[in-house]
Amino acid sequence: MTKFNDARRRFLQVSLAAGAAASLPSVNLLKAEETTAVAEKVFPETTFSLDGRKIRIFTKTVAEPVRILHISDTHLYLDDERGDSYREYSERMSKAYNSTRNYKNGAETNPVEMFKQIVEEAGSQDLDAIAMTGDIVSFPSAAGVDFVLDELGKISAPRYYISGNHDWHFEGMVGTERELRDEWIEKRLKPLYPSDVNPLCYSVKVKGVKMVFIDDSIYEILPQQLDFIREELASMEPTAVFMHIPLYAPGRSVAFGVGNPNWNASTDGNYKIERRPRWPENGHSETTYAFRDILLNASNLLGVFQGHIHRQSLDICQGKPLHVAPSATDGSSISIEILPM
């Protein structure tokens, strides 16, 4: 627990410093009335707080509280006879996260037991939605998907899902990432989504807040997704965006890979291990950079909530909180409350 507390203290210090760096220079040089105008422009009627694994967003744009449970990177490894034909593609990831430690007490455990714990705790909360941002299973396992559906069926809160880079990936299987993502979403992952949505991009309205889900699990944004986010944000409704791979923030590694200028073939150290195509030689498409710019310039964006890197982090970019959830393999989840100011 000492190591956890030390890590948490360092995380909070970095987070507070990031938030201060985002706002202090412009405020200190202005008169009082100008300061107010700048604050309202950068944080339009909205404030953001982080305490451990609880996020609170206070905003004048909602009339009633919205409570969301954010779960990411559970990496469930369950499989059965339906996966027999794919063992050569699932072997490595079926063993990757079988043993973990409970973040609360350090006891030895595993992702299956931790997912059960998260669901049990969620059942005692007054939730408006559950948001799952990818790598819920470690490979496209029918048994893993069935387990998730059975567990979440025990609670009444609606669930929303977007895929991660492992959910649909059978390592070494022939095909482009776009082709394999489409194939295994259809064959395995589709029951995790709400009915009748586009699995690459969709939105739902929860008590006045628009929850937008974007599949960036190939590290790229497609033109149709760019058009979608532009249209969704144009409504000027309060919006929270959920995706798997984090947006680039200055100083972050290529794991924060959406819009990262250093993301390219030369920085792809895992393509051989994961048996997948190497990242493009020239890096991101202009569409991906445009997607990041649109998000960060949207005055109605409440925040972006992500996963992938298995460690909690917070960056404030252009006044927008970009939060990464810790891996749920150890029982972690994030409580998000959007509250009237």
Secondary structure, DSSP 8 states (H G I E B T S, - for coil): -HHHHHHHHHHHHHHHHHHHHHHHHHHHTS-HHHHHHHHHHHSTTEEEEEETTEEEEEETT-SS-EEEEEE----B----GGGGGGHHHHTTGGGTTS-EE-TTT--EE-HHHHHHHHHHHHTTS--SEEEEES-SBSS--HHHHHHHHHHHTTS-S-EEEE--TTTT--TT-SS-HHHHHHHHIIIIIGGGS-TT--TTEEEEEETTEEEEEE--TTS---HHHHHHHHHHHHT---EEEE-SS-B--TT--TTS-BT-TT-SGGG--STTTTTS----TT---HHHHHHHHHHHT-TTEEEEEE-SSSS-EEEEETTEEEEE---GGGT--EEEEEEE-
